[in-house]
Amino acid sequence: MTPLRLRYWDARLHAAIGGLPASPADRWLRWLSRTADHGKLWFAVALVLGLRRGPLRRGALRGVGSLAVASSVVNAVLKRVFGRVRPDLANLTTERQLRRAPHTLSFPSGHSSSAAAFATGVAMESPLAGIALGPLALAVGYSRVHVGVHYPGDVVSGLAIGAGVALAGRRWWPVRPTEPARVRAAQTAPALPDGEGLVVAVNPRSGPEDYDPAEEIRRLLPAAEVLSTSAGRNITDLLEEAVRSGRPAALGVAGGDGSVAAAAAVALDAGLPLAVVPAGTLNHFARDLGVETLEEAAEAVTAGQAVCVDVADVNGVPFLNTASIGVYPELVRRRDALESRMGRWTATAAAAAQVLRGGTPVSMVLNGRPAQVWILFVGNCEYTPRGLAPAWRPRLEDGLLDVQYLRADVPFSRTRAVLGALLGVSDHSSGYASFQTAQLRVHLWSGAQRVAYDGETGESSSTFVFGKRSPLTVYCSRTS
């Protein structure tokens, strides 16, 4: 069908909808169309979704980010390219018309693209929430035809563009898998009804300032012994004291990744299983493990369900997630501070630009290979996506260290890294390198530095040996 024929039938369908008899739906659709102006409806929905941590909050962030990009593409570029004027409202009844008719161009519909972008973005993180929002997004699109300000073709095209923008965003902002990382089945882990025999150390400073998980743990596991850190007693002190007393059948920890790593070290030395209660800000290890809530952790302890996961160490100090040398810890700190406002890929690029601009390269030897490095990242098991924003692991039992680094001996490597982060291709940059190994020996020629691991800072040294410990048994409600 030729473009002229498409425009003809588009106008005919618009006229047919405009000739529908008056109904109570007129008022509701007019209200819906106005409410969606400038994305106000979707920002309100995002605020509600953001109250719940996990997929709903991630969906709200992705939805708002997709909406912003789609709106910019449609209003700043496509409307000007196509230049289609608005439909004639002369034959539309006054009850159907908006109080203020828009004066911008018509094709494609900005309201429709924003609606589809937001709903699709939410659906990518939380399919059920996306399905629930789908009819609302379609209603917003139809309302623009019903009140006469768009042709049906404008709306259909806007919906397609918005959904396409959200889906294309996966290239720069990968969707976290819904399935947790692969693990090994555990051989032994005692079932502890009501938490009997479990000693849990709680770090109330790990998560939100107004939230202390201790009382909720006592409610879910009333027989457990729950201890909180204080000025003179940290996670390690509390759990080591419990082990020396012979009280625990298992250890537990409620806190962020640094607290979990400290508890894991004690559990490994004592040969006891560990219960991980996600109570930090990010909870990278718990999320990879598949333990998203306190309830899930409590159910696993009560049922005696557990798995085995890899543990890495650096100079004898265990870590569960990542270790790094150079400016990577500062990059992560700045990225996390910017992510809620800019989206992950843009925040990564902005953070990289900030820290690399004033950073100093580190001369080192990696397993006998000399290298000039801006950032050295060592992961406990292989991380994805590759590049400057590794976020999760498909496996927690691959027996490997994931070594990634940004070279300083390649011309314009910093500029390439920032541009690569923006375009989602930092792993293809000639300044980016990676390999996997069971052991890594790092010698720093440029002088001693501190190593950072799981959000903590270790001792200063010029030589670091990374390896793998024996597996850790962790309570988890799945077995593989």
PLY file of the C-alpha trace (Angstrom):
ply
format ascii 1.0
element vertex 480
property float x
property float y
property float z
element edge 479
property int vertex1
property int vertex2
end_header
0.00 0.00 0.00
1.41 3.39 -1.00
2.02 6.19 1.54
-0.86 8.18 0.05
-3.27 5.28 0.52
-2.04 4.81 4.09
-2.69 8.47 4.84
-6.14 8.22 3.28
-7.21 5.25 5.41
-5.54 6.79 8.46
-7.70 9.90 8.01
-10.82 7.79 7.40
-10.28 5.83 10.62
-9.64 9.07 12.54
-12.93 10.47 11.22
-14.79 7.27 12.14
-13.53 7.43 15.71
-14.38 11.11 15.86
-17.94 10.31 14.81
-18.57 7.84 17.64
-21.59 8.81 19.80
-21.02 10.50 23.15
-20.43 8.18 26.10
-19.18 8.30 29.72
-15.80 7.16 28.38
-15.27 10.57 26.76
-14.60 12.31 30.04
-12.30 9.56 31.32
-10.25 9.42 28.12
-9.88 13.20 28.06
-8.63 13.09 31.66
-6.22 10.25 30.84
-4.80 12.15 27.87
-4.18 15.26 29.99
-2.68 13.26 32.86
-0.11 11.74 30.52
1.14 15.20 29.44
4.92 15.51 29.89
5.06 11.96 31.30
3.35 12.97 34.57
1.30 9.75 34.72
4.36 7.55 34.26
6.47 9.45 36.76
3.72 8.92 39.35
3.61 5.20 38.55
7.41 5.06 38.81
7.28 6.59 42.30
4.85 3.90 43.43
6.88 1.08 41.90
10.07 2.50 43.39
8.76 1.96 46.91
9.47 -1.77 46.51
13.08 -2.89 46.26
14.05 -5.41 43.62
12.56 -5.86 40.13
9.86 -3.22 40.61
12.34 -0.51 41.53
14.69 -1.54 38.73
11.71 -1.55 36.37
10.75 1.98 37.44
14.28 3.23 36.75
14.46 1.49 33.39
10.99 2.72 32.46
11.79 6.35 33.24
15.11 6.12 31.39
13.45 4.59 28.33
10.71 7.24 28.43
13.27 10.05 28.51
15.16 8.71 25.50
12.01 7.92 23.49
10.53 11.35 24.20
13.72 13.07 23.07
13.95 11.02 19.87
10.30 11.64 18.95
9.94 15.30 19.88
13.38 16.59 18.96
14.03 14.52 15.83
11.21 12.51 14.26
8.42 15.10 14.45
10.65 17.59 12.65
11.70 15.05 10.05
8.17 14.00 9.09
6.44 17.35 9.68
2.87 16.00 9.75
0.31 18.56 10.94
-2.37 17.80 13.52
-5.83 16.57 12.45
-8.62 19.07 11.83
-10.82 19.30 14.94
-13.72 21.10 13.25
-15.99 18.04 13.23
-15.15 16.89 16.77
-17.71 17.59 19.48
-16.71 20.04 22.18
-17.11 17.36 24.89
-14.31 15.35 23.31
-11.83 18.15 22.75
-8.99 19.11 25.08
-9.13 22.55 26.66
-5.78 23.37 25.10
-5.08 21.78 21.75
-1.37 20.98 21.19
0.45 23.11 18.62
3.34 20.74 17.90
3.57 18.40 14.91
1.61 15.18 14.85
3.76 12.25 13.70
4.67 10.21 15.68
2.68 10.53 18.91
4.92 11.55 21.80
2.37 10.42 24.39
2.22 6.97 22.80
5.99 6.58 22.52
6.45 7.58 26.18
3.71 5.18 27.29
5.15 2.24 25.35
8.72 3.02 26.41
7.79 3.14 30.08
5.62 0.00 30.06
8.19 -1.96 28.04
11.02 -0.84 30.30
9.10 -1.98 33.38
8.20 -5.28 31.70
11.87 -6.03 30.98
12.59 -6.05 34.73
9.19 -7.21 36.04
7.05 -8.98 33.40
3.94 -9.08 35.60
4.09 -5.34 36.29
4.64 -4.70 32.59
1.60 -6.79 31.67
-0.47 -4.81 34.17
0.71 -1.51 32.67
0.18 -2.60 29.05
-3.56 -1.81 28.90
-2.93 1.60 30.49
-0.27 2.41 27.88
-2.64 1.38 25.07
-5.44 3.46 26.62
-3.18 6.52 26.67
-2.39 5.96 23.01
-6.04 5.53 22.04
-7.05 8.58 24.08
-4.98 10.77 21.78
-7.09 9.64 18.82
-10.31 9.86 20.81
-9.73 13.50 21.71
-8.82 14.18 18.09
-5.21 15.37 18.38
-3.59 12.40 16.61
-4.26 10.12 13.68
-4.29 6.37 14.49
-1.07 5.98 12.47
0.65 8.51 14.74
-0.27 6.42 17.77
0.69 3.05 16.30
4.05 4.43 15.18
4.63 6.07 18.56
3.91 2.83 20.40
6.30 0.93 18.14
9.07 3.53 18.52
8.73 3.68 22.30
8.85 -0.09 22.68
11.78 -0.26 20.26
13.76 2.34 22.20
13.22 0.43 25.47
14.26 -2.88 23.90
17.30 -1.32 22.22
18.38 -0.08 25.65
19.39 -3.63 26.54
22.56 -3.02 24.54
23.69 -0.29 26.95
21.77 -1.30 30.07
21.61 -5.12 30.17
18.65 -6.68 31.93
19.58 -8.64 35.00
18.59 -12.30 34.52
15.61 -13.49 36.51
17.34 -16.82 37.13
20.02 -16.77 39.86
23.58 -17.91 39.23
24.40 -21.60 38.96
25.72 -23.17 42.16
26.82 -26.55 43.47
24.51 -28.71 45.56
25.58 -28.70 49.23
26.44 -31.94 51.01
25.32 -31.01 54.51
23.41 -28.15 56.09
21.35 -28.67 59.24
17.68 -27.75 59.29
17.15 -25.23 62.09
13.43 -24.90 62.97
12.72 -21.33 64.09
16.47 -20.69 63.70
17.45 -22.89 66.67
21.29 -23.00 66.79
21.75 -20.05 64.40
23.82 -17.04 65.48
23.18 -13.99 63.30
25.41 -10.91 63.33
23.61 -7.77 62.18
25.23 -4.62 60.82
22.45 -2.01 61.11
24.57 0.58 59.25
24.71 -1.43 56.02
21.31 -0.54 54.56
18.96 2.44 54.77
19.49 4.72 57.76
15.98 4.17 59.11
16.01 0.37 58.85
17.38 -2.17 61.34
16.66 -5.79 60.30
17.29 -7.27 63.77
13.66 -7.21 64.89
12.41 -8.73 61.65
14.97 -11.53 61.93
13.79 -12.26 65.47
10.22 -12.41 64.22
11.01 -14.80 61.38
13.51 -16.91 63.36
12.47 -16.54 67.02
14.91 -19.18 68.32
17.96 -17.64 66.64
20.51 -15.60 68.58
20.64 -12.14 66.97
23.61 -9.89 67.76
24.19 -6.34 66.54
27.51 -4.66 65.88
28.64 -1.78 68.04
31.54 0.67 68.23
33.94 -1.95 69.59
32.55 -5.15 68.08
32.28 -5.78 64.36
30.86 -8.73 62.41
34.04 -10.75 62.75
34.27 -10.18 66.52
30.66 -11.23 67.15
30.83 -14.43 65.12
34.30 -15.50 66.27
33.20 -15.09 69.88
30.13 -17.26 69.19
32.27 -19.94 67.54
34.70 -20.02 70.46
31.80 -20.55 72.84
30.60 -23.54 70.84
27.06 -22.12 70.57
26.27 -22.13 66.84
25.21 -24.91 64.50
25.33 -22.28 61.75
26.28 -18.64 61.34
24.26 -15.84 59.81
24.88 -12.28 58.70
22.58 -9.37 57.90
24.28 -6.55 56.08
25.93 -5.50 52.86
28.57 -7.27 50.82
31.42 -6.24 53.10
29.62 -7.69 56.12
28.82 -10.89 54.22
32.48 -11.31 53.19
33.60 -10.90 56.81
31.07 -13.49 58.00
32.08 -15.86 55.19
35.69 -15.79 56.40
34.61 -16.86 59.90
32.25 -19.54 58.56
34.99 -21.01 56.35
37.47 -21.18 59.23
34.85 -22.76 61.51
33.52 -25.18 58.90
29.95 -23.93 59.42
27.22 -23.06 56.90
26.32 -19.41 56.47
22.86 -17.81 56.23
22.91 -14.58 54.22
20.18 -12.07 55.06
20.06 -9.32 52.38
20.04 -6.10 54.38
22.58 -3.89 52.61
22.18 -1.26 49.96
23.07 -3.37 46.90
23.39 -7.00 48.11
25.32 -8.18 45.05
26.19 -11.60 46.45
22.69 -12.31 47.79
21.12 -11.29 44.48
23.45 -13.53 42.47
22.70 -16.32 44.93
18.96 -15.82 44.47
18.16 -14.76 48.05
16.19 -11.54 47.57
14.28 -11.22 50.86
14.56 -11.96 54.58
11.68 -14.41 54.22
13.57 -16.46 51.63
16.64 -16.61 53.86
14.55 -17.72 56.86
12.75 -20.43 54.86
16.06 -21.91 53.71
17.43 -22.02 57.27
14.27 -23.66 58.61
14.22 -26.27 55.82
17.96 -26.94 55.84
18.34 -26.13 52.13
21.80 -24.99 51.10
24.25 -24.74 48.22
28.02 -24.46 47.77
29.63 -21.43 46.14
33.15 -20.35 45.22
35.17 -18.12 47.50
38.16 -16.13 46.23
40.91 -14.58 48.30
43.63 -11.97 47.99
46.74 -12.39 50.13
44.78 -14.83 52.28
41.74 -12.57 52.81
38.54 -14.07 51.36
36.11 -12.14 49.17
32.86 -13.20 47.52
32.35 -10.64 44.76
35.16 -8.47 43.43
38.56 -7.06 44.24
40.30 -4.20 42.48
43.42 -2.07 42.26
43.46 1.44 40.81
40.50 3.80 40.43
37.78 1.16 40.06
36.34 1.50 43.62
35.91 5.27 43.12
34.32 4.65 39.70
31.78 2.28 41.27
31.02 4.73 44.10
30.33 7.57 41.68
28.38 5.35 39.27
26.08 4.15 42.05
25.48 7.75 43.16
24.51 8.80 39.62
22.62 5.69 38.49
19.21 6.62 39.91
19.25 9.89 37.94
21.01 8.88 34.72
20.57 5.15 34.17
23.37 2.61 34.48
25.13 3.08 31.15
25.20 6.89 31.25
26.22 6.86 34.93
29.07 4.46 34.13
30.34 6.71 31.36
30.07 9.84 33.51
31.80 8.17 36.46
34.55 6.83 34.21
35.14 10.29 32.76
35.38 11.81 36.24
37.78 9.30 37.81
39.96 8.58 34.77
40.54 12.27 34.08
42.47 12.69 37.32
43.66 9.11 37.79
47.24 7.85 37.71
48.14 4.66 35.81
49.62 1.75 37.72
52.62 -0.18 36.42
52.23 -3.86 37.23
52.99 -7.43 36.21
50.02 -9.78 35.78
51.05 -13.44 35.91
54.41 -12.48 34.43
53.03 -10.06 31.82
53.97 -6.35 32.20
51.06 -3.91 31.92
50.25 -0.22 32.39
46.76 -0.20 33.90
44.14 2.40 34.82
41.77 -0.12 36.39
42.28 -3.73 37.47
39.14 -5.72 38.29
39.23 -9.28 39.67
35.92 -11.11 40.01
35.10 -14.23 41.97
33.77 -16.19 38.94
33.14 -14.64 35.53
31.08 -11.45 35.45
28.75 -10.06 32.84
28.30 -7.76 31.00
31.90 -7.30 29.97
33.53 -3.87 30.06
33.43 -1.13 32.66
30.10 -2.12 34.22
30.24 -5.82 35.21
27.15 -6.42 37.32
26.31 -10.10 37.87
27.50 -13.68 37.43
25.84 -16.52 35.54
27.71 -18.98 37.78
29.05 -19.04 41.33
31.00 -22.28 40.90
33.20 -21.98 37.79
36.48 -22.16 39.73
37.86 -19.08 37.94
38.95 -15.54 38.63
37.64 -13.00 36.12
40.47 -10.54 35.36
39.50 -7.37 33.48
41.60 -4.24 33.08
41.79 -0.96 31.20
45.23 -0.47 29.67
47.05 2.85 30.04
49.65 2.14 27.31
47.11 2.44 24.47
46.61 5.92 22.97
43.39 7.61 24.08
42.38 4.54 26.12
40.48 6.71 28.63
38.55 8.50 25.90
37.79 5.20 24.18
36.62 3.70 27.47
34.17 6.56 28.13
32.83 6.50 24.57
32.65 2.71 24.70
30.61 2.86 27.89
28.17 5.31 26.25
27.84 3.11 23.16
27.76 -0.17 25.08
30.94 -1.48 23.42
33.64 -0.85 26.03
34.59 -4.53 25.95
35.50 -4.15 22.25
37.83 -1.22 22.85
41.49 -1.84 22.04
42.37 -0.51 25.50
40.27 -3.12 27.28
41.63 -6.59 28.11
40.40 -9.61 30.04
41.18 -13.22 30.80
40.13 -15.94 33.23
42.50 -17.85 35.45
42.53 -20.00 38.58
45.30 -17.91 40.18
46.59 -14.39 39.62
49.83 -12.93 40.86
50.13 -9.13 40.68
53.33 -7.19 41.33
53.16 -3.39 41.35
56.22 -1.65 39.92
54.86 1.81 40.67
54.77 1.25 44.44
52.52 -0.21 47.11
48.78 0.34 46.94
45.72 -0.80 48.83
43.44 -3.43 47.37
39.67 -2.99 47.63
37.36 -5.99 47.94
33.61 -6.30 48.50
33.30 -2.66 49.47
36.16 -2.81 51.99
39.78 -1.65 51.81
42.62 -4.09 52.51
46.25 -3.74 53.47
48.73 -1.82 51.34
51.20 -4.00 49.42
53.19 -4.18 46.20
52.45 -7.90 45.67
49.03 -9.51 45.59
48.18 -13.17 45.11
44.60 -13.95 44.12
43.26 -17.49 44.31
40.33 -19.69 45.30
39.43 -21.06 48.72
37.45 -24.18 49.48
33.72 -23.75 48.68
31.39 -22.08 51.18
28.08 -23.68 52.19
25.31 -21.08 52.12
21.63 -21.50 53.02
19.51 -21.06 49.92
16.08 -22.39 48.99
17.27 -23.88 45.69
19.68 -26.74 45.15
21.30 -26.07 41.77
0 1
1 2
2 3
3 4
4 5
5 6
6 7
7 8
8 9
9 10
10 11
11 12
12 13
13 14
14 15
15 16
16 17
17 18
18 19
19 20
20 21
21 22
22 23
23 24
24 25
25 26
26 27
27 28
28 29
29 30
30 31
31 32
32 33
33 34
34 35
35 36
36 37
37 38
38 39
39 40
40 41
41 42
42 43
43 44
44 45
45 46
46 47
47 48
48 49
49 50
50 51
51 52
52 53
53 54
54 55
55 56
56 57
57 58
58 59
59 60
60 61
61 62
62 63
63 64
64 65
65 66
66 67
67 68
68 69
69 70
70 71
71 72
72 73
73 74
74 75
75 76
76 77
77 78
78 79
79 80
80 81
81 82
82 83
83 84
84 85
85 86
86 87
87 88
88 89
89 90
90 91
91 92
92 93
93 94
94 95
95 96
96 97
97 98
98 99
99 100
100 101
101 102
102 103
103 104
104 105
105 106
106 107
107 108
108 109
109 110
110 111
111 112
112 113
113 114
114 115
115 116
116 117
117 118
118 119
119 120
120 121
121 122
122 123
123 124
124 125
125 126
126 127
127 128
128 129
129 130
130 131
131 132
132 133
133 134
134 135
135 136
136 137
137 138
138 139
139 140
140 141
141 142
142 143
143 144
144 145
145 146
146 147
147 148
148 149
149 150
150 151
151 152
152 153
153 154
154 155
155 156
156 157
157 158
158 159
159 160
160 161
161 162
162 163
163 164
164 165
165 166
166 167
167 168
168 169
169 170
170 171
171 172
172 173
173 174
174 175
175 176
176 177
177 178
178 179
179 180
180 181
181 182
182 183
183 184
184 185
185 186
186 187
187 188
188 189
189 190
190 191
191 192
192 193
193 194
194 195
195 196
196 197
197 198
198 199
199 200
200 201
201 202
202 203
203 204
204 205
205 206
206 207
207 208
208 209
209 210
210 211
211 212
212 213
213 214
214 215
215 216
216 217
217 218
218 219
219 220
220 221
221 222
222 223
223 224
224 225
225 226
226 227
227 228
228 229
229 230
230 231
231 232
232 233
233 234
234 235
235 236
236 237
237 238
238 239
239 240
240 241
241 242
242 243
243 244
244 245
245 246
246 247
247 248
248 249
249 250
250 251
251 252
252 253
253 254
254 255
255 256
256 257
257 258
258 259
259 260
260 261
261 262
262 263
263 264
264 265
265 266
266 267
267 268
268 269
269 270
270 271
271 272
272 273
273 274
274 275
275 276
276 277
277 278
278 279
279 280
280 281
281 282
282 283
283 284
284 285
285 286
286 287
287 288
288 289
289 290
290 291
291 292
292 293
293 294
294 295
295 296
296 297
297 298
298 299
299 300
300 301
301 302
302 303
303 304
304 305
305 306
306 307
307 308
308 309
309 310
310 311
311 312
312 313
313 314
314 315
315 316
316 317
317 318
318 319
319 320
320 321
321 322
322 323
323 324
324 325
325 326
326 327
327 328
328 329
329 330
330 331
331 332
332 333
333 334
334 335
335 336
336 337
337 338
338 339
339 340
340 341
341 342
342 343
343 344
344 345
345 346
346 347
347 348
348 349
349 350
350 351
351 352
352 353
353 354
354 355
355 356
356 357
357 358
358 359
359 360
360 361
361 362
362 363
363 364
364 365
365 366
366 367
367 368
368 369
369 370
370 371
371 372
372 373
373 374
374 375
375 376
376 377
377 378
378 379
379 380
380 381
381 382
382 383
383 384
384 385
385 386
386 387
387 388
388 389
389 390
390 391
391 392
392 393
393 394
394 395
395 396
396 397
397 398
398 399
399 400
400 401
401 402
402 403
403 404
404 405
405 406
406 407
407 408
408 409
409 410
410 411
411 412
412 413
413 414
414 415
415 416
416 417
417 418
418 419
419 420
420 421
421 422
422 423
423 424
424 425
425 426
426 427
427 428
428 429
429 430
430 431
431 432
432 433
433 434
434 435
435 436
436 437
437 438
438 439
439 440
440 441
441 442
442 443
443 444
444 445
445 446
446 447
447 448
448 449
449 450
450 451
451 452
452 453
453 454
454 455
455 456
456 457
457 458
458 459
459 460
460 461
461 462
462 463
463 464
464 465
465 466
466 467
467 468
468 469
469 470
470 471
471 472
472 473
473 474
474 475
475 476
476 477
477 478
478 479
